[in-house]
Amino acid sequence: MELQISSPSFQDGEMIPAKHTCDGDDLSPALEWSKVPDGTRSIAVICDDPDAPAGEWVHWVLFNLSGNIKRLADGIPADKALPNGAKQGVNDFNRIGYGGPCPPGRTVHRYFFKVFALNTNLELDSGITKFDLIKAMESHILAKGQLTGKYSRS
């Protein structure tokens, strides 16, 4: 199954506003999803940049968001645990929470916001990596979806 992912901050395939990048306030964008399957216990979110010079660059790892939640407001705090029960992992800036687009030079990079509906809550601690999360999600993914944004520093 595929989740439908959107954002009031930008349209799929369009440019991400500067306020969601290192050139602005570095706020996570608002995300919304629908078509969540029955049996969803938790939601996980990963944002990465496949165009980074050294290979894929991870910008956000969030997991154990309640399966009943269908949106995230912009500006999720960079805390290990959130009031809604979700936990956050470490990004490739070596920080907890969201780290916005900050591509070198003036090239356009793509940013994939991936949302996963899981049939369980994951027994993981805050501060995990994307790869830890992906391994833990194996065999628990009921549905997933993706929203793509672009950014270039001018």
KACORKA-V972903 format. One record per pair of residues at least 12 apart in sequence whose ideal C-beta (glycine too) atoms are under 8 Angstrom apart, sorted by the first residue. I is the first residue (numbers start at 1). GAP is how many residues later the second one is. D is the distance in whole Angstrom. If there is no record, write none. Layout:
i=I gap=GAP d=D
i=I gap=GAP d=D
This chain:
i=1 gap=34 d=7
i=1 gap=36 d=5
i=1 gap=116 d=8
i=1 gap=141 d=7
i=1 gap=142 d=4
i=2 gap=33 d=7
i=2 gap=141 d=6
i=2 gap=142 d=7
i=2 gap=143 d=5
i=3 gap=30 d=5
i=3 gap=31 d=7
i=3 gap=32 d=6
i=3 gap=33 d=7
i=3 gap=112 d=5
i=3 gap=113 d=8
i=3 gap=114 d=6
i=3 gap=140 d=5
i=3 gap=141 d=6
i=3 gap=142 d=3
i=4 gap=29 d=6
i=4 gap=30 d=5
i=4 gap=31 d=5
i=4 gap=141 d=6
i=5 gap=26 d=7
i=5 gap=27 d=7
i=5 gap=28 d=5
i=5 gap=108 d=7
i=5 gap=110 d=5
i=5 gap=140 d=4
i=5 gap=141 d=6
i=5 gap=142 d=4
i=6 gap=25 d=8
i=6 gap=26 d=5
i=6 gap=27 d=8
i=6 gap=141 d=6
i=7 gap=22 d=5
i=7 gap=23 d=6
i=7 gap=24 d=5
i=7 gap=25 d=7
i=7 gap=106 d=7
i=7 gap=140 d=6
i=7 gap=142 d=8
i=8 gap=22 d=5
i=8 gap=24 d=7
i=9 gap=20 d=4
i=9 gap=21 d=5
i=9 gap=65 d=6
i=10 gap=19 d=7
i=10 gap=139 d=5
i=12 gap=135 d=5
i=12 gap=136 d=6
i=12 gap=137 d=8
i=13 gap=135 d=6
i=13 gap=136 d=8
i=13 gap=137 d=7
i=14 gap=135 d=7
i=14 gap=136 d=7
i=15 gap=134 d=7
i=15 gap=135 d=5
i=15 gap=136 d=6
i=15 gap=137 d=8
i=16 gap=13 d=7
i=16 gap=84 d=8
i=16 gap=85 d=6
i=16 gap=95 d=6
i=16 gap=133 d=4
i=16 gap=134 d=7
i=16 gap=135 d=5
i=17 gap=12 d=8
i=20 gap=54 d=7
i=20 gap=80 d=5
i=20 gap=81 d=7
i=21 gap=79 d=4
i=21 gap=80 d=4
i=21 gap=81 d=6
i=21 gap=130 d=6
i=21 gap=132 d=8
i=22 gap=77 d=8
i=22 gap=78 d=5
i=22 gap=79 d=7
i=22 gap=80 d=4
i=23 gap=79 d=7
i=23 gap=130 d=6
i=24 gap=76 d=7
i=25 gap=50 d=8
i=26 gap=72 d=7
i=26 gap=73 d=7
i=26 gap=74 d=5
i=27 gap=47 d=5
i=27 gap=48 d=4
i=27 gap=71 d=8
i=27 gap=73 d=7
i=28 gap=32 d=7
i=28 gap=44 d=7
i=28 gap=46 d=6
i=28 gap=47 d=6
i=28 gap=48 d=5
i=28 gap=69 d=8
i=28 gap=70 d=4
i=28 gap=72 d=8
i=29 gap=45 d=5
i=29 gap=84 d=8
i=29 gap=120 d=7
i=30 gap=41 d=7
i=30 gap=42 d=6
i=30 gap=43 d=6
i=30 gap=44 d=4
i=31 gap=14 d=7
i=31 gap=40 d=7
i=31 gap=41 d=5
i=31 gap=82 d=6
i=31 gap=84 d=7
i=31 gap=116 d=7
i=32 gap=38 d=6
i=32 gap=39 d=4
i=32 gap=40 d=8
i=33 gap=37 d=6
i=33 gap=38 d=7
i=33 gap=82 d=5
i=33 gap=112 d=6
i=34 gap=36 d=7
i=35 gap=108 d=7
i=35 gap=110 d=8
i=36 gap=31 d=7
i=36 gap=34 d=7
i=36 gap=81 d=5
i=36 gap=107 d=7
i=37 gap=80 d=6
i=37 gap=105 d=5
i=37 gap=106 d=5
i=39 gap=80 d=5
i=39 gap=103 d=6
i=40 gap=27 d=4
i=40 gap=77 d=4
i=40 gap=78 d=7
i=40 gap=79 d=7
i=40 gap=102 d=6
i=40 gap=103 d=8
i=41 gap=26 d=5
i=41 gap=77 d=6
i=41 gap=78 d=6
i=41 gap=79 d=5
i=41 gap=80 d=6
i=42 gap=21 d=7
i=42 gap=22 d=5
i=42 gap=23 d=6
i=42 gap=24 d=7
i=42 gap=25 d=5
i=42 gap=76 d=5
i=42 gap=78 d=7
i=42 gap=79 d=5
i=42 gap=80 d=7
i=43 gap=20 d=8
i=43 gap=22 d=4
i=43 gap=23 d=7
i=43 gap=24 d=6
i=43 gap=26 d=6
i=43 gap=72 d=6
i=43 gap=73 d=7
i=43 gap=74 d=6
i=43 gap=75 d=7
i=44 gap=18 d=7
i=44 gap=19 d=4
i=44 gap=20 d=8
i=44 gap=21 d=7
i=44 gap=71 d=7
i=44 gap=72 d=4
i=44 gap=74 d=6
i=44 gap=78 d=8
i=44 gap=89 d=6
i=44 gap=93 d=6
i=45 gap=15 d=6
i=45 gap=16 d=8
i=45 gap=17 d=4
i=45 gap=18 d=8
i=45 gap=20 d=7
i=45 gap=27 d=7
i=45 gap=68 d=7
i=45 gap=69 d=7
i=45 gap=70 d=5
i=45 gap=71 d=8
i=46 gap=12 d=7
i=46 gap=14 d=7
i=46 gap=15 d=6
i=46 gap=16 d=8
i=46 gap=66 d=8
i=46 gap=67 d=8
i=46 gap=68 d=5
i=46 gap=70 d=8
i=46 gap=84 d=6
i=46 gap=87 d=7
i=46 gap=88 d=8
i=47 gap=12 d=4
i=47 gap=13 d=4
i=47 gap=51 d=7
i=47 gap=64 d=6
i=47 gap=65 d=7
i=47 gap=66 d=5
i=47 gap=67 d=7
i=48 gap=63 d=7
i=48 gap=64 d=6
i=48 gap=66 d=8
i=48 gap=82 d=7
i=49 gap=52 d=7
i=49 gap=54 d=7
i=49 gap=60 d=5
i=49 gap=61 d=7
i=49 gap=62 d=5
i=49 gap=63 d=8
i=50 gap=60 d=6
i=50 gap=62 d=7
i=51 gap=52 d=7
i=51 gap=56 d=7
i=51 gap=57 d=8
i=51 gap=58 d=4
i=51 gap=59 d=6
i=52 gap=51 d=7
i=52 gap=57 d=7
i=53 gap=51 d=7
i=57 gap=35 d=5
i=58 gap=33 d=5
i=58 gap=34 d=5
i=58 gap=71 d=7
i=58 gap=72 d=5
i=59 gap=32 d=5
i=59 gap=33 d=7
i=59 gap=34 d=8
i=59 gap=39 d=7
i=59 gap=40 d=5
i=59 gap=41 d=7
i=59 gap=42 d=7
i=59 gap=52 d=7
i=60 gap=28 d=8
i=60 gap=31 d=6
i=60 gap=37 d=7
i=60 gap=38 d=4
i=60 gap=39 d=7
i=60 gap=53 d=8
i=61 gap=27 d=6
i=61 gap=28 d=3
i=61 gap=29 d=7
i=61 gap=30 d=7
i=61 gap=67 d=7
i=61 gap=68 d=7
i=61 gap=69 d=5
i=61 gap=72 d=6
i=62 gap=14 d=7
i=62 gap=24 d=6
i=62 gap=25 d=7
i=62 gap=26 d=5
i=62 gap=27 d=7
i=62 gap=35 d=8
i=63 gap=23 d=7
i=63 gap=24 d=6
i=63 gap=25 d=8
i=63 gap=26 d=7
i=63 gap=59 d=6
i=63 gap=61 d=7
i=63 gap=65 d=8
i=63 gap=70 d=6
i=64 gap=21 d=6
i=64 gap=22 d=5
i=64 gap=23 d=5
i=64 gap=57 d=5
i=64 gap=58 d=6
i=64 gap=60 d=8
i=65 gap=19 d=7
i=65 gap=20 d=7
i=65 gap=21 d=4
i=66 gap=18 d=7
i=66 gap=19 d=6
i=66 gap=20 d=8
i=67 gap=50 d=7
i=67 gap=51 d=8
i=69 gap=15 d=7
i=76 gap=12 d=8
i=76 gap=21 d=7
i=76 gap=22 d=6
i=77 gap=20 d=7
i=78 gap=17 d=7
i=78 gap=18 d=5
i=78 gap=19 d=3
i=78 gap=20 d=7
i=79 gap=17 d=7
i=79 gap=18 d=7
i=80 gap=16 d=6
i=80 gap=46 d=4
i=80 gap=47 d=6
i=81 gap=45 d=6
i=87 gap=37 d=7
i=87 gap=38 d=7
i=87 gap=39 d=4
i=88 gap=38 d=6
i=89 gap=37 d=7
i=89 gap=38 d=6
i=89 gap=39 d=4
i=89 gap=40 d=6
i=89 gap=41 d=7
i=89 gap=43 d=7
i=89 gap=44 d=6
i=90 gap=37 d=5
i=90 gap=38 d=7
i=90 gap=39 d=6
i=96 gap=30 d=7
i=96 gap=31 d=6
i=101 gap=48 d=8
i=101 gap=50 d=4
i=102 gap=51 d=7
i=103 gap=48 d=6
i=103 gap=49 d=7
i=103 gap=50 d=6
i=104 gap=49 d=8
i=105 gap=48 d=7
i=106 gap=46 d=6
i=106 gap=47 d=6
i=106 gap=48 d=6
i=107 gap=45 d=6
i=108 gap=42 d=5
i=108 gap=43 d=7
i=108 gap=44 d=4
i=109 gap=41 d=7
i=109 gap=42 d=6
i=109 gap=43 d=7
i=110 gap=38 d=6
i=110 gap=39 d=7
i=110 gap=40 d=6
i=111 gap=37 d=7
i=111 gap=38 d=5
i=111 gap=39 d=7
i=111 gap=40 d=7
i=112 gap=34 d=5
i=112 gap=35 d=8
i=112 gap=36 d=6
i=113 gap=33 d=7
i=113 gap=34 d=4
i=113 gap=35 d=8
i=113 gap=36 d=7
i=114 gap=30 d=6
i=114 gap=31 d=7
i=114 gap=32 d=5
i=115 gap=29 d=7
i=115 gap=30 d=5
i=115 gap=31 d=8
i=115 gap=32 d=8
i=116 gap=21 d=6
i=116 gap=25 d=5
i=116 gap=27 d=8
i=116 gap=28 d=5
i=117 gap=24 d=7
i=117 gap=25 d=5
i=117 gap=26 d=4
i=117 gap=27 d=7
i=118 gap=19 d=6
i=118 gap=22 d=5
i=118 gap=23 d=6
i=118 gap=24 d=7
i=119 gap=21 d=5
i=119 gap=23 d=5
i=120 gap=20 d=5
i=122 gap=14 d=5
i=122 gap=15 d=7
i=122 gap=18 d=8
i=123 gap=13 d=8
i=124 gap=12 d=6
